[in-house]
Amino acid sequence: MKALEIYCAGFCRKRLCSCFCITDHFSPENANDTAKETCLNWFFKIASIRELIPRFYVEASILKCNKFLSKTGISECLPRLTCMIRGIGDPLVSVYARAYLCRVGMEVAPHLKESLNKNFFDFLLTFKQIHGDTVQNQLVVQGVELPSYLPLYPPAMDWIFQCISYHAPEVTARCALLLNSVMSAFRAEFIATRSMDFIGMIKECDESGFPKHLLFRSLGLNLALADPPESDRLQILNEAWKVITKLKNPQDYINCAEVWVEYTCKHFTKREVNTVLADVIKHMTPDRAFEDSYPQLQLIIKKVIAYFHDFSVLFSVEKFLPFLDMFQKESVRVEVCKCIMEAFIKHQQEPTKDPVILNALLHVCKTMHDSVNALTLEDEKRMLSYLINGFIKMVSFGRDFEQQLSFYVESRSMFCNLEPVLVQLIHSVNRLAMETRKVMKGNHSRKTAAFVRACVAYCFITIPSLTGIFTRLNLYLHSGQVALANQCLSQADAFFKAAISLIPEVPKMINIEGKMRPSESFLLEFLCNFFSTLLIVPDHPEHGVLFLVRELLNVIQDYTWEDNSDEKIRIYTCVLHLLSAMSQETYLYHIDKVDSNDSLYGGDSKFLAENNKLCETVMAQILEHLKTLAKDEALKRQSSLGLSFFNSILAHGDLRNNKLNQLSVNLWHLAQRHGCADTRTMVKTLEYIKKRSKQPGMTHLTELALRLPLQTRT
């Protein structure tokens, strides 16, 4: 019945208000007679409800509809409804009725403050009912104790105070319940400037009623938002903590202590913070009480690291790490460690070698790493790797390179289950080797050379533990380049041989960001980078001419390529570019203090002959592939590859050679044979040849241009 009456009231209000836009300037003159009659009819029906509480709530819910009847309707109804609440015998029910009426009053007539004040003072007059026999007997029957009953009042009281506090600068409260509502409703600045006054009132409150620790918690929440007078800060902390530390119930204690930790961190040094943390540990350790308070303990950690950005100071707080030990549940422990690492990455501006920071954060990172298992999501692994890598990047021992390498060795053993971390360590060690070479330039002592070889060995040992095939390939190449730059030629050869031997293991499809993609384009990209490095790698005296190139060509030849793929021929074309560069008297680039083949062979005819043989072999493979494309569905590919091969010969070959010249002409015709060539590209290519033929020493291109006709499509 009550629900039906409330529904009807809501329907009435919706129906009436849908007829007119009730704005602040709406007046009864704007409503027609039908609307007024309907509205008055509903108010008569409400007046006929016998029960007090339903009649009150239904009328209050459509209070705004009084604007249809008269201009003073609302101002007349609010005092009447306020007086009506006096008839509600239950003080808890009545206070929520007053809160609702204040809410409605603020919505429909915010300028009418008299009813707000009247509700407040009426509550003060009726508050003594709580200690009367009727309420006390009812609590006994229901098995509810007073400390559990009184906290039901603050939500309603807080709203009443919020409504009246805008124009009420000060309120004197002697009752604990009212005092708590004052501290919840008034501005934090107002409370903070009068902190000692509030503490005095809290101390006068009766502990048997509303718990004092809740009052101190409310005060602490305000002091977290606004600062009290500097002269009072220490006394405030002492007075509050005297009460907090005496609490026996762990939940009551931690709920209050969690609030005051922020105040302590904000206004005091690590000494006071350490004292507070020690007290928390003392209260929460017995009977493993911390297991039921992980959210509050997490908040304490977050508040501490929010105010201590100097991690050397933070980790010198004696009780900080013992505090972390209370997080026994792995998931919670890992979340706390992540918060610490996020703060470190955000606030640590300079690299550090502070042993206090390193030992503490290694412990934190180890905790995160050890949480990884077969069920850990990839996103979580990426996040943990990002945080650990952020720590690794911020560790620097300056020119103590051996200590730096020792740190990387220790990190590798600690974080072996996170591949991105191992990749970061390999890159860091490679940078360390290059930095050593830069700093020790001109000082080629045995100690320096031994250290560089140790760095190279670190990378060579670590790379095989990675799972990503292209990650390994690229790291083998990069590490080989670093070894070469440090004149570690045998180690560089070992890296390059390892990369070559790994190529046959490249699968046809690889996982890229959760999607399976063909691997051939990635393999082509890697090999092109590899060829650029092989140009400056000197031949090993015991392995013959161009032994690395030969091994690589054998692997490419034996690799199983896709049936409709042309990547193998594109790779062979890149090999021709490499062999062409190797036949030059002086190479395009070099590595300092490394003699490449141009210096070793000095244009030796035997070397050039071997180079030419390899060129002929590779060209034969390309031409053979072009022949296999003489099918209707492959003619376009044949045309494109033929033109690409022609451009390679034009750019890298000596077209004064008759055989090569004739081959280029044949390729030109092949590209146009079936009408698949891009005419615009062919025209631009021919124009380029004619322009180049005018340069000194290029007259032979004039004859070539005459032999390259352009076919038109008809």
C-alpha positions in Angstrom: 0.0 0.0 0.0 2.8 2.5 0.9 4.7 1.7 -2.2 1.6 2.2 -4.3 1.0 5.6 -2.7 4.6 6.7 -3.4 4.2 5.5 -7.0 1.0 7.4 -7.4 2.6 10.5 -6.0 5.5 10.2 -8.5 3.1 9.6 -11.3 1.1 12.7 -10.3 4.2 14.9 -10.2 5.4 13.6 -13.5 2.1 14.1 -15.2 1.7 17.6 -13.9 5.2 18.7 -14.6 5.1 17.3 -18.1 2.4 19.7 -19.0 4.4 22.8 -18.0 8.1 23.6 -17.8 8.4 24.5 -14.1 11.2 27.0 -14.0 12.3 29.3 -11.2 10.0 32.0 -12.7 6.9 29.8 -13.0 3.8 31.2 -11.3 0.3 29.9 -10.8 -0.9 32.2 -13.5 1.0 30.0 -16.0 -1.1 27.0 -15.2 -4.6 26.4 -16.6 -7.6 25.4 -14.5 -7.4 21.7 -15.4 -3.8 21.6 -14.1 -4.7 23.4 -10.9 -7.7 21.1 -10.3 -5.7 18.0 -10.9 -3.0 19.2 -8.5 -5.5 20.1 -5.8 -7.2 16.8 -6.2 -4.0 14.9 -5.5 -3.2 16.9 -2.4 -6.7 16.2 -1.1 -6.1 12.5 -1.7 -2.8 12.7 0.1 -4.4 14.4 3.1 -6.8 11.4 3.4 -3.9 9.0 4.0 -4.2 8.0 7.7 -0.6 6.8 8.4 1.7 9.6 9.2 4.9 8.4 7.5 3.4 7.6 4.1 1.4 10.8 4.2 4.6 12.8 4.9 6.8 11.2 2.3 4.1 11.3 -0.5 3.4 15.0 0.1 7.1 15.9 0.4 7.8 14.1 -2.9 5.4 16.3 -4.8 6.1 19.5 -2.9 7.2 21.3 -6.0 3.6 20.9 -7.4 2.5 23.6 -5.0 3.6 26.1 -7.6 0.5 25.2 -9.5 -1.7 26.5 -6.6 -0.1 29.6 -5.1 3.1 31.5 -4.9 3.4 30.9 -1.1 2.4 27.2 -1.2 5.9 25.8 -0.7 6.9 28.3 2.0 3.7 27.4 3.9 4.0 23.6 3.5 7.7 23.3 4.6 7.1 24.5 8.2 4.0 22.3 8.4 5.8 19.2 7.2 8.7 20.0 9.6 6.2 20.0 12.5 4.6 16.8 11.2 7.9 14.9 11.7 7.5 15.6 15.4 4.8 12.9 15.4 7.3 10.2 14.4 8.2 8.4 17.6 11.4 6.5 16.4 14.3 9.0 16.5 16.2 7.2 13.8 13.2 7.2 11.4 12.6 10.9 12.2 16.1 12.0 11.5 16.0 10.4 8.0 12.6 12.0 7.4 14.2 15.4 8.3 17.1 14.7 6.0 14.7 13.9 3.1 12.7 17.1 3.8 15.9 19.1 3.8 16.9 17.6 0.5 13.5 18.4 -1.1 13.6 21.9 0.5 17.0 22.6 -1.0 15.8 21.4 -4.4 12.5 23.4 -4.6 13.2 26.4 -2.4 16.9 26.8 -1.6 16.4 30.3 -0.3 14.1 29.1 2.5 16.6 28.4 5.3 14.2 28.6 8.3 12.8 25.1 7.9 16.4 23.8 7.7 17.3 25.4 11.0 14.1 24.2 12.5 14.8 20.6 11.5 18.2 20.9 13.1 17.0 22.3 16.4 14.0 19.9 16.5 16.5 17.0 16.2 18.6 18.5 19.1 15.4 18.6 21.2 14.4 15.0 20.4 17.9 13.6 20.6 17.5 12.7 24.2 14.9 10.0 23.1 17.9 7.9 22.2 18.7 7.4 25.9 15.0 7.0 26.8 13.5 3.7 27.9 11.5 3.1 24.7 14.5 3.2 22.4 16.8 1.4 24.9 14.2 -1.4 25.4 13.8 -1.7 21.6 17.6 -2.1 21.2 17.7 -4.8 23.8 14.9 -6.7 22.0 16.7 -6.4 18.7 20.1 -7.3 20.2 21.8 -4.1 19.0 24.3 -2.3 21.2 24.5 1.5 21.4 28.0 1.8 19.7 26.6 -0.1 16.7 23.3 1.9 16.8 24.7 5.4 16.9 26.7 5.2 13.7 23.4 4.8 11.8 22.6 8.5 12.4 25.6 10.3 10.8 24.5 9.9 7.1 21.2 11.7 7.7 22.8 14.2 10.1 25.7 14.9 7.6 23.1 15.9 5.0 21.3 18.2 7.3 24.5 19.8 8.3 25.6 20.2 4.7 22.3 22.0 4.0 22.7 24.5 6.8 26.5 24.9 7.0 26.6 27.2 3.9 25.4 30.1 6.0 26.4 28.9 9.4 30.2 29.6 10.0 30.3 28.0 13.4 28.4 25.4 15.3 29.1 24.5 18.9 28.5 20.8 19.5 28.8 18.9 22.8 27.4 15.6 21.7 29.8 13.1 20.0 27.3 12.3 17.4 26.7 15.9 16.4 30.4 16.6 16.6 31.1 13.9 14.1 28.5 15.3 11.7 30.0 18.8 12.1 33.4 17.5 11.1 31.9 15.6 8.1 29.8 18.5 6.9 31.9 21.6 7.3 34.8 22.7 5.1 38.1 21.1 5.9 39.8 24.5 6.3 37.2 25.4 8.9 38.0 22.2 10.9 41.7 22.4 10.5 42.1 25.9 11.8 40.2 24.9 15.0 41.8 21.4 15.4 42.8 21.9 19.0 39.3 23.1 19.9 37.8 20.0 18.3 40.3 17.7 20.1 39.2 19.3 23.3 35.6 18.6 22.6 36.4 15.1 21.5 38.2 14.4 24.8 35.1 15.6 26.7 32.8 13.2 24.9 31.5 10.1 26.7 33.4 7.0 25.4 30.4 4.8 26.2 28.4 6.4 23.4 29.8 7.3 20.0 33.3 5.8 19.8 36.1 8.4 20.1 38.2 6.8 17.5 35.6 7.6 14.9 35.7 11.2 15.9 39.5 11.2 15.5 39.1 9.5 12.1 36.8 12.3 11.0 39.2 14.9 12.2 42.1 13.1 10.4 40.2 13.1 7.1 39.8 16.9 7.4 43.5 17.4 8.2 44.5 15.3 5.1 42.7 18.0 3.1 43.7 21.2 5.0 46.7 22.1 7.2 46.3 23.0 10.8 48.4 25.8 12.4 52.1 24.8 12.3 52.5 25.3 16.1 49.7 22.8 16.8 50.8 20.0 14.4 52.9 17.9 16.8 50.4 18.2 19.7 47.6 17.2 17.4 49.5 14.1 16.3 50.3 13.2 19.9 46.7 13.7 21.2 45.3 11.6 18.3 47.8 8.8 18.6 47.3 8.5 22.3 43.7 7.4 21.6 44.5 5.4 18.4 47.3 3.2 19.9 45.0 2.1 22.8 42.5 0.6 20.5 42.2 -3.2 21.0 40.1 -4.1 18.0 42.4 -4.4 15.0 39.7 -3.2 12.5 38.9 -0.1 14.6 42.7 0.6 15.0 43.6 0.2 11.3 40.6 2.2 10.1 41.8 5.1 12.2 45.5 4.7 11.8 45.3 4.6 8.0 43.9 8.2 8.0 46.5 9.6 10.4 49.4 8.1 8.5 48.9 10.7 5.7 48.9 13.5 8.3 52.2 12.1 9.7 53.8 11.8 6.3 52.6 15.2 5.2 54.0 17.2 8.2 56.8 15.2 9.8 60.0 13.3 9.0 60.9 9.7 8.5 61.4 9.4 12.3 57.8 10.0 13.1 56.7 7.9 10.1 58.9 5.0 11.3 57.2 5.2 14.7 53.7 5.1 13.2 54.7 2.1 11.0 56.1 0.3 14.0 52.9 0.8 15.9 50.8 -0.5 13.0 53.0 -3.6 12.8 52.7 -4.1 16.6 48.9 -4.0 16.4 48.3 -5.9 13.2 50.7 -8.8 13.6 49.1 -10.7 16.5 46.7 -13.4 15.3 47.6 -12.4 11.7 45.1 -9.5 12.0 46.7 -8.0 8.9 45.0 -10.6 6.7 41.6 -8.9 7.2 43.0 -5.4 6.6 44.9 -5.5 3.3 43.0 -2.6 1.7 43.9 -0.3 4.6 47.5 -1.5 4.7 47.7 -0.9 0.9 46.4 2.7 1.4 49.1 3.3 4.1 51.8 2.2 1.6 50.4 4.4 -1.1 50.3 7.4 1.3 53.9 6.9 2.4 55.4 6.6 -1.1 53.2 9.6 -2.2 55.1 11.8 0.2 58.6 10.2 0.2 60.0 10.7 -3.3 63.6 10.3 -2.2 63.9 6.5 -2.1 67.2 6.6 -0.2 65.2 8.2 2.6 62.2 5.9 2.1 64.2 2.7 2.4 66.2 4.0 5.3 62.9 4.0 7.3 63.6 1.0 9.5 60.1 -0.4 9.6 59.2 0.1 5.9 60.4 -3.3 4.7 59.0 -5.2 7.8 55.7 -3.4 7.0 55.8 -4.9 3.5 56.3 -8.4 5.0 52.7 -8.2 6.4 51.4 -8.6 2.8 51.4 -12.4 2.8 48.8 -12.8 0.1 50.7 -13.0 -3.1 48.3 -11.0 -5.3 48.1 -8.2 -2.8 51.9 -8.3 -2.3 52.5 -7.9 -6.0 50.1 -5.0 -6.3 52.0 -3.2 -3.5 55.3 -3.9 -5.2 53.9 -2.5 -8.4 52.9 0.7 -6.6 56.4 1.1 -5.3 58.0 0.6 -8.7 55.6 2.9 -10.4 56.5 5.6 -7.9 60.2 4.9 -8.4 60.0 5.2 -12.2 57.9 8.4 -11.9 60.0 10.2 -9.3 63.5 8.9 -9.6 65.2 11.6 -11.7 68.9 10.5 -11.7 70.6 7.1 -12.0 71.5 5.5 -8.7 74.0 3.1 -7.2 72.8 3.5 -3.6 73.1 0.1 -2.0 70.0 0.7 0.2 67.8 1.5 -2.9 69.3 -1.4 -4.9 68.8 -4.1 -2.3 65.3 -3.0 -1.5 64.2 -2.7 -5.1 65.8 -5.9 -6.1 63.7 -7.6 -3.4 60.6 -5.8 -4.7 61.3 -6.7 -8.3 62.1 -10.3 -7.3 58.7 -10.5 -5.6 56.9 -9.3 -8.8 59.0 -11.7 -11.0 58.3 -14.7 -8.8 54.6 -14.2 -9.2 54.7 -15.1 -12.9 53.4 -18.6 -13.7 51.9 -20.4 -16.6 48.5 -18.7 -16.0 49.8 -15.2 -15.9 48.3 -13.1 -18.7 50.6 -11.5 -21.3 49.4 -8.0 -20.4 50.5 -8.6 -16.8 53.9 -9.9 -17.9 54.4 -6.8 -20.1 53.5 -4.6 -17.1 55.9 -6.4 -14.7 58.6 -6.3 -17.4 58.1 -2.6 -17.9 58.5 -1.9 -14.2 61.6 -4.1 -13.8 63.2 -2.6 -16.9 62.5 0.8 -15.5 64.5 -0.1 -12.4 67.4 -1.6 -14.4 67.7 1.5 -16.6 68.1 3.7 -13.5 71.0 1.7 -12.0 74.4 3.1 -12.9 77.8 2.6 -11.2 79.5 5.3 -13.3 82.9 4.1 -14.6 82.9 1.1 -12.3 82.1 -1.1 -15.3 82.8 -4.4 -13.5 80.3 -3.6 -10.8 77.8 -2.7 -13.4 78.3 -6.0 -15.2 78.0 -7.8 -11.9 74.6 -6.2 -11.3 73.4 -7.3 -14.8 74.6 -10.9 -14.0 72.7 -10.9 -10.8 69.6 -9.5 -12.5 69.7 -12.2 -15.2 69.6 -14.9 -12.5 66.7 -13.1 -10.7 64.5 -12.3 -13.6 65.0 -15.2 -16.0 61.3 -15.8 -16.5 60.5 -12.5 -18.1 61.8 -12.3 -21.7 61.5 -8.5 -22.1 63.7 -8.1 -19.1 66.4 -10.4 -20.5 66.2 -8.5 -23.8 66.7 -5.2 -21.9 69.7 -6.7 -20.0 71.4 -7.8 -23.3 70.9 -4.3 -24.7 72.3 -2.8 -21.5 75.4 -5.1 -21.6 76.0 -4.2 -25.2 75.8 -0.5 -24.3 78.2 -1.1 -21.5 80.7 -2.7 -23.8 80.4 0.2 -26.2 80.7 2.7 -23.3 83.8 0.9 -22.1 85.3 1.2 -25.6 84.5 4.9 -25.7 85.9 5.7 -22.2 89.0 3.5 -22.5 89.8 4.7 -26.0 93.5 4.6 -26.6 94.0 2.3 -23.6 94.0 -1.3 -24.9 95.0 -3.0 -21.7 94.4 -6.7 -21.3 92.0 -5.9 -18.5 89.8 -3.8 -20.7 89.8 -6.4 -23.5 88.9 -9.1 -21.0 86.0 -7.0 -19.7 84.7 -6.5 -23.2 84.9 -10.2 -23.9 83.0 -10.8 -20.7 80.2 -8.6 -21.9 80.2 -10.4 -25.2 80.1 -13.7 -23.5 77.2 -12.6 -21.3 75.1 -11.8 -24.4 76.1 -15.0 -26.2 75.0 -17.1 -23.2 71.8 -15.2 -22.6 70.3 -15.0 -26.1 69.5 -18.8 -26.5 67.3 -18.6 -23.4 64.8 -16.3 -25.3 61.8 -17.8 -27.1 61.1 -15.2 -29.8 62.9 -16.3 -33.0 63.3 -12.8 -34.5 64.3 -11.5 -31.1 67.2 -13.9 -31.0 68.1 -13.2 -34.6 68.2 -9.5 -34.1 70.1 -9.7 -30.8 72.7 -12.1 -32.4 73.2 -9.5 -35.2 73.4 -6.5 -32.8 75.7 -8.3 -30.4 77.9 -9.4 -33.3 78.1 -5.7 -34.4 79.1 -4.7 -30.9 81.8 -7.4 -30.8 83.1 -6.3 -34.1 83.2 -2.6 -33.0 85.3 -3.8 -30.0 87.7 -5.7 -32.3 86.5 -9.1 -30.9 86.5 -10.7 -34.3 86.2 -14.4 -33.3 83.3 -13.5 -31.0 81.6 -11.6 -33.8 82.0 -14.6 -36.1 80.4 -16.7 -33.4 77.4 -14.4 -33.2 77.0 -14.3 -37.0 77.3 -18.1 -37.3 74.7 -18.5 -34.6 72.3 -16.2 -36.5 72.9 -18.2 -39.7 72.3 -21.5 -38.0 69.0 -20.2 -36.5 67.5 -19.1 -39.8 66.2 -22.6 -40.8 64.2 -22.6 -37.5 62.1 -19.6 -38.6 58.5 -20.8 -38.8 56.2 -19.9 -41.7 53.9 -18.0 -39.3 54.7 -15.9 -36.3 52.6 -14.4 -33.5 52.6 -10.5 -33.7 50.6 -8.9 -31.0 48.2 -11.9 -30.7 47.8 -12.3 -34.5 49.5 -14.9 -36.7 51.3 -13.3 -39.6 53.6 -14.7 -42.4 57.2 -14.5 -41.4 58.9 -14.1 -44.8 58.8 -10.3 -44.9 60.4 -10.1 -41.4 63.0 -12.6 -42.5 63.7 -10.4 -45.6 64.1 -7.3 -43.4 66.5 -9.1 -41.0 68.7 -10.5 -43.9 69.0 -7.1 -45.5 70.4 -5.7 -42.3 72.6 -8.8 -42.0 74.0 -8.2 -45.5 74.9 -4.6 -44.6 77.0 -5.9 -41.7 78.6 -8.7 -43.7 80.2 -6.1 -46.0 82.7 -5.0 -43.4 83.2 -8.4 -41.7 86.7 -9.6 -42.5 87.2 -13.2 -43.7 88.6 -15.7 -41.2 92.0 -16.9 -42.4 91.1 -20.5 -41.8 87.7 -20.6 -43.5 88.3 -19.3 -47.0 86.9 -16.4 -49.1 83.5 -15.0 -48.1 82.8 -18.0 -45.9 80.0 -16.3 -44.0 78.3 -15.2 -47.2 78.5 -18.8 -48.6 77.1 -20.3 -45.4 74.2 -17.8 -45.5 73.5 -18.6 -49.2 73.4 -22.3 -48.4 70.8 -21.7 -45.7 68.7 -19.5 -48.0 68.8 -22.1 -50.7 67.7 -24.9 -48.4 65.0 -22.9 -46.6 61.4 -23.9 -47.5 59.7 -20.9 -49.0 56.0 -20.5 -49.7 54.9 -21.7 -53.1 53.7 -18.3 -54.3 56.4 -16.3 -52.6 59.0 -14.1 -54.3 60.9 -13.2 -51.1 63.7 -15.7 -51.9 64.4 -13.8 -55.2 64.3 -10.5 -53.4 66.8 -11.8 -50.9 69.1 -13.0 -53.8 68.8 -9.5 -55.3 70.1 -8.1 -52.0 72.9 -10.6 -52.1 73.9 -9.2 -55.5 74.0 -5.7 -54.0 76.3 -7.0 -51.3 78.6 -8.8 -53.7 78.8 -5.7 -55.9 79.8 -3.6 -52.9 82.4 -6.2 -51.9 84.0 -6.0 -55.4 84.9 -2.3 -54.9 88.4 -1.2 -54.2 87.3 0.7 -51.1 84.2 -0.1 -49.2 81.5 2.5 -48.5 82.0 2.3 -44.7 84.3 0.7 -42.2 84.7 0.0 -38.5 87.5 1.8 -36.7 90.6 -0.5 -36.3 88.9 -3.4 -38.1 90.4 -4.3 -41.5 87.7 -5.4 -43.9 88.2 -7.5 -47.0 89.1 -4.4 -49.2 92.2 -4.0 -47.0 92.8 -7.7 -46.5 92.7 -8.7 -50.2 93.6 -5.3 -51.8 91.7 -6.0 -55.0 93.3 -9.5 -55.4 92.2 -11.2 -58.6 91.4 -14.5 -56.9 89.1 -12.7 -54.5 87.3 -10.9 -57.3 87.0 -14.2 -59.2 85.4 -15.9 -56.3 83.1 -12.9 -55.9 82.1 -13.1 -59.6 81.4 -16.9 -59.3 79.0 -16.2 -56.4 77.3 -13.5 -58.5 76.8 -15.8 -61.4 75.4 -18.5 -59.1 72.9 -16.1 -57.5 71.9 -14.6 -60.9 71.3 -18.1 -62.2 68.9 -18.7 -59.3 67.0 -15.5 -60.0 66.7 -16.3 -63.8 65.5 -19.8 -63.0 62.8 -18.4 -60.8 61.7 -16.0 -63.5 61.2 -18.9 -65.9 58.9 -20.6 -63.4 56.6 -17.6 -63.5 55.7 -18.0 -67.2 52.1 -18.7 -66.4 49.0 -16.6 -66.9 48.4 -16.1 -63.2 52.1 -15.3 -62.5 52.9 -13.0 -65.4 52.5 -9.8 -63.4 54.9 -11.1 -60.8 57.3 -12.0 -63.5 57.2 -8.5 -65.0 57.7 -6.8 -61.6 60.6 -9.1 -60.7 62.2 -8.7 -64.1 62.1 -4.9 -63.9 63.5 -5.0 -60.3 66.4 -7.2 -61.4 67.0 -4.9 -64.4 67.2 -1.9 -62.0 69.6 -3.8 -59.7 71.9 -4.5 -62.7 71.6 -0.9 -63.8 72.6 0.4 -60.3 75.2 -2.1 -59.3 76.5 -3.8 -62.5 79.1 -2.9 -65.0 77.1 -2.7 -68.2 80.2 -2.4 -70.3 80.3 -6.2 -69.9 78.6 -7.6 -73.0 76.9 -10.5 -71.2 75.5 -8.2 -68.5 74.5 -5.7 -71.0 72.6 -8.3 -73.1 71.0 -9.7 -69.9 69.7 -6.3 -69.0 68.1 -5.9 -72.5 66.4 -9.3 -72.1 65.0 -8.3 -68.8 63.7 -5.1 -70.2 61.8 -7.0 -72.9 60.6 -9.6 -70.3 59.1 -6.9 -68.2 57.0 -5.7 -71.1 56.3 -9.0 -72.9 52.8 -9.6 -71.7 51.7 -6.1 -71.2 51.9 -6.2 -67.5 54.5 -3.5 -67.0 53.8 -0.1 -65.6 54.3 2.1 -68.6 54.9 5.2 -66.5 57.7 3.5 -64.6 59.3 2.2 -67.8 59.3 5.7 -69.3 60.9 7.2 -66.1 63.5 4.5 -66.1 64.5 5.0 -69.7 64.7 8.8 -69.1 67.0 8.2 -66.2 69.3 6.0 -68.3 69.5 8.7 -71.0 70.2 11.4 -68.5 72.9 9.2 -66.8 74.5 8.4 -70.2 75.5 12.1 -70.5 77.8 11.8 -67.5 81.5 11.3 -67.9 82.4 7.7 -68.5 78.8 6.6 -69.1 78.6 6.9 -72.9 78.0 3.1 -73.1 74.5 3.7 -71.6 73.6 5.6 -74.8 73.8 2.5 -76.8 71.9 0.6 -74.2 69.1 3.1 -74.3 68.7 2.6 -78.0 68.2 -1.1 -77.4 65.4 -0.5 -74.8 62.2 0.1 -76.8 58.9 1.1 -75.1 56.0 -1.0 -76.1 52.6 0.6 -76.3 49.3 -1.1 -75.4 46.8 -1.2 -78.2 
